[in-house]
Each structure stands twice: as C-alpha cells, then as structure tokens.
Amino acid sequence: MSPRRAPAGTPALAALAAAGVAHRVLAYAHDPSTDLGYGTEAAAALGVDPARVLKTLVATVDGSLWVAVVPVSGTLDLKALAAAAGGRRAALAPAPDAERATGYVVGGISPLGQRRRLPTVLDAAAAEHAEVLVSAGRRGLDVALAPADLVRLTSAVVAPVARAGTGSRSSG
C-alpha cells in the first residue's frame, strides 16, 4: 500500500496533514527571472508582511548540517546560529548539500518534511506573529501556520538568530 499523498504532493504538506496541524496553503506564480530572492518574491506575490514570511537556510555548525528559519526581511547571523546550536562556527551550506539532505531544491526548501530531519533553529521573532509562512516544499508554494506548531513539528530551538537587513538569496 502506498502512502497517501498530501494536496500538491509535497512532503511538507504530507507532514502537516499527518500531524493534524491547522494550516493554509498559499500558491503564487514563481518568476524565475526575479532578482528579489525567493522569500521576498513570496511576500510580494502574496501581499504578506516580509517579517511573517520565513526562509529556510541550511548551514553547517562545526561540520554538522543545521536548518535556520529566519524572516525574509533579515539575514541569518551565523555567530548567533552557532551559539544557539551549541557550536563554535557556522557557515551556509553549499546548495547541493542542502538539496541532498532536505530533498528539496533551493527556493523551495521547507523546514517540514525533509528527507533527513535536520536540527532546526527558529528565529525568536517568529513568535511575535499569530501565523507565519514557510515554504511548502516547492517554489511558488507556501504554507501558513502558527509558530508554535512549526516549533513542535521541527523540534526547533528558538533563539534570536536573525539580523535586520536584506535577506540572503540562499533562501528556501
């Protein structure tokens, strides 16, 4: 018997359905020629405050892969990520490593339903919102859910790991 597929067929949506978590799926037409960055494009296309749209970045902390989930309106503070992860040094992971570990392509990396569940740090600012958006596992597809549900489903550490500023183009 094959597993039941979630709407839109992404592992992230399947994980949400399996957990019975309330969420909304939001689709938009991804423009491959945009220079906005994936998360900023999503915020603009969906008419959502960029502080509520979160990008999923894969980084190495002392040689181990970690996920950092931060607002698209900011940048990842690698020193803060290393501290939150209990490590000494962090760097963004190369895109092929991030894609291989998560099972998603850059621009569609979700903190949910990853091929190999990576330890996750969620920026503390997410808790300021009743609902946040993360990638649903495909470019042009986001999912809105409560930050507490995101923490629970990813077993995330919550810590201030974002700085205000232009978002990284390496967003998921």
KAQUIUR-V573203 format. One record per residue. RES is the residue in three letters. PHI is phi in whole degrees, -180 to 180 (999 if undefined). PSI is psi in radians with two decimals (NA if undefined). Layout:
<<RES;PHI;PSI> <RES;PHI;PSI>>
This chain:
<<MET;999;2.26> <SER;-85;2.63> <PRO;-66;2.60> <ARG;-72;2.33> <ARG;-91;2.48> <ALA;-79;2.86> <PRO;-54;2.47> <ALA;69;-0.08> <GLY;66;0.45> <THR;-100;2.59> <PRO;-59;-0.55> <ALA;-63;-0.79> <LEU;-69;-0.60> <ALA;-64;-0.70> <ALA;-65;-0.71> <LEU;-65;-0.77> <ALA;-64;-0.76> <ALA;-64;-0.57> <ALA;-85;-0.17> <GLY;68;0.54> <VAL;-88;2.31> <ALA;-65;2.29> <HIS;-160;2.87> <ARG;-125;2.38> <VAL;-97;2.26> <LEU;-124;2.12> <ALA;-110;2.62> <TYR;-149;2.82> <ALA;-83;1.89> <HIS;-71;2.29> <ASP;-103;1.85> <PRO;-62;-0.30> <SER;-93;0.01> <THR;-67;2.59> <ASP;-110;0.26> <LEU;-75;-0.46> <GLY;95;2.62> <TYR;-61;-0.84> <GLY;-68;-0.71> <THR;-66;-0.66> <GLU;-61;-0.76> <ALA;-61;-0.81> <ALA;-59;-0.80> <ALA;-66;-0.81> <ALA;-65;-0.59> <LEU;-93;-0.10> <GLY;65;0.68> <VAL;-115;2.50> <ASP;-55;2.17> <PRO;-58;-0.37> <ALA;-69;-0.35> <ARG;-94;-0.24> <VAL;-95;2.16> <LEU;-108;2.43> <LYS;-102;2.59> <THR;-108;2.01> <LEU;-113;2.44> <VAL;-105;2.27> <ALA;-133;2.85> <THR;-104;2.36> <VAL;-121;1.98> <ASP;49;0.70> <GLY;90;-0.15> <SER;-105;2.50> <LEU;-75;2.38> <TRP;-135;2.78> <VAL;-111;2.37> <ALA;-119;2.28> <VAL;-117;1.96> <VAL;-135;2.75> <PRO;-61;2.52> <VAL;-69;-0.27> <SER;-78;-0.05> <GLY;-133;-2.95> <THR;-126;2.75> <LEU;-78;2.25> <ASP;-91;1.82> <LEU;-64;-0.61> <LYS;-66;-0.71> <ALA;-67;-0.65> <LEU;-63;-0.82> <ALA;-58;-0.77> <ALA;-64;-0.76> <ALA;-64;-0.55> <ALA;-87;-0.02> <GLY;77;0.41> <GLY;-115;-3.03> <ARG;-112;-0.50> <ARG;-143;2.37> <ALA;-131;2.61> <ALA;-150;2.63> <LEU;-64;2.43> <ALA;-78;2.59> <PRO;-60;2.51> <ALA;-52;-0.78> <PRO;-61;-0.62> <ASP;-68;-0.73> <ALA;-64;-0.76> <GLU;-67;-0.74> <ARG;-64;-0.75> <ALA;-72;-0.66> <THR;-92;-0.45> <GLY;84;0.13> <TYR;-118;2.80> <VAL;-92;2.65> <VAL;-55;2.37> <GLY;96;-0.23> <GLY;-135;0.25> <ILE;-72;2.18> <SER;-107;2.61> <PRO;-76;-0.12> <LEU;-110;2.54> <GLY;65;0.56> <GLN;-72;2.62> <ARG;-55;-0.81> <ARG;-125;1.99> <ARG;-64;2.04> <LEU;-98;2.59> <PRO;-60;2.51> <THR;-129;2.48> <VAL;-121;2.18> <LEU;-104;2.27> <ASP;-62;2.38> <ALA;-59;-0.45> <ALA;-63;-0.37> <ALA;-61;-0.55> <ALA;-68;-0.23> <GLU;-74;-0.18> <HIS;-116;2.54> <ALA;-72;-0.48> <GLU;-146;2.40> <VAL;-125;2.83> <LEU;-115;2.38> <VAL;-132;2.87> <SER;-62;2.44> <ALA;-91;0.14> <GLY;107;0.19> <ARG;-156;2.49> <ARG;-59;2.32> <GLY;88;0.16> <LEU;-139;2.06> <ASP;-120;2.86> <VAL;-131;2.37> <ALA;-103;2.31> <LEU;-155;2.93> <ALA;-72;2.43> <PRO;-57;-0.62> <ALA;-63;-0.63> <ASP;-69;-0.67> <LEU;-63;-0.75> <VAL;-61;-0.82> <ARG;-64;-0.78> <LEU;-72;-0.46> <THR;-103;-0.09> <SER;54;0.69> <ALA;-72;2.56> <VAL;-82;2.35> <VAL;-105;2.15> <ALA;-157;2.72> <PRO;-76;1.73> <VAL;-120;0.13> <ALA;-114;2.61> <ARG;-116;2.62> <ALA;-66;2.55> <GLY;143;-3.09> <THR;-67;2.32> <GLY;-69;2.67> <SER;-72;2.47> <ARG;-74;-0.18> <SER;-85;0.54> <SER;-80;2.74> <GLY;-109;NA>>
